[in-house]
Amino acid sequence: MFERPASGTRAIVVQVDFGLGGIEERLSEVSLLAQSAGATIVGVVQGRRQAPDPAHYVGKGKAEEIGLVAQMNAADIVIFNHDITAAQQRNLERKLNCRVIDRSALILDIFALRAKSHEGKLQVELAQLQHLSTRLVRGWTHLERQKGGIGLRGPGEKQLETDRRLLGERVKLLKDRLAKLERQRSVRRRARERRDVLSVSLVGYTNAGKSTLFNALTKAGAYAADQLFATLDTTSRRLFLGEAGNIVLSDTVGFIRDLPHSLVAAFHATLEETVCADLLLHVVDSASEDREGQIAAVNAVLEEIGAGTLPQIQVWNKIDATLASPEVQRDACGKITRVLLSARTGEGLELLRQVLTDVALEHKAALAAASESPDTF
């Protein structure tokens, strides 16, 4: 048994190379994640392996190296840029004598900091509890102690069993509350559909500039910052497009590589706006050297939530940093595939507005044709 070490802000980052490449980009990303969570990175440990070690994720020698680096830098916490099991976490904390967290726990912590709305807080708490439920066993010494004291002695249930039961009850309550909010959101969505309003969702890798683009188009004043996961809650606004009338534009939570499955499940109600959209604007940070990997990561999450087949137009943002010119790119069939712009400077925004106008007019024409066609039996 052991007492779980106290948390702190001085962090060591661990990155293992399994031959997948892109190590520098992954290190840069986890550094931003750690800083977003309030950590100060005082050291980085890298290593190469064919496969994770069952006991410590890294080998025994590498674990000793991590412990030495942590001791030399007076680190409070070790952050693995990977998902590790509860047993690996427990073994590492015993060996390193400091708190160890994995990538999923780090992302969940950032989401807890960023959640502002009632629904967002419920979603984050649900994801955290689902993550915690896999790490109750033999993690904290008090969980193995049986209740004692006057009136409490006897067989009873162990504290571990009590915690597991209370956690299960809380998870059920949160799911019920989120289901109610999802029904309310569904009612609002059906009302929009009855008005035949085109629904467009902004999706993309975190910090690609979705909220900045959303504000530039709608003047909504949604929170936007140069940080990971600045936006958690879906914000929807009407956007007037002249002859095409109004459309509904939604700004959604940013995606990231290896997004925890519990988080995707908990944010189902929020991500439903994406699944039910008529068009996805996939915002890409064109200045990122890893943009192709980020595009693939976003598309993987879209597949996971059932939005992989929706019509999609890529919006390559931040051309002010790449010195590219604003333009609309089409494929061999004349279909629009990409719009190059800068949400910060406004270059290319009119091109995007025209693209959205054309899509909205086509949407209206298709609905009108469908309503005029005779019913077939």
Disulfide bonds with the S-S distance in Angstrom:
none
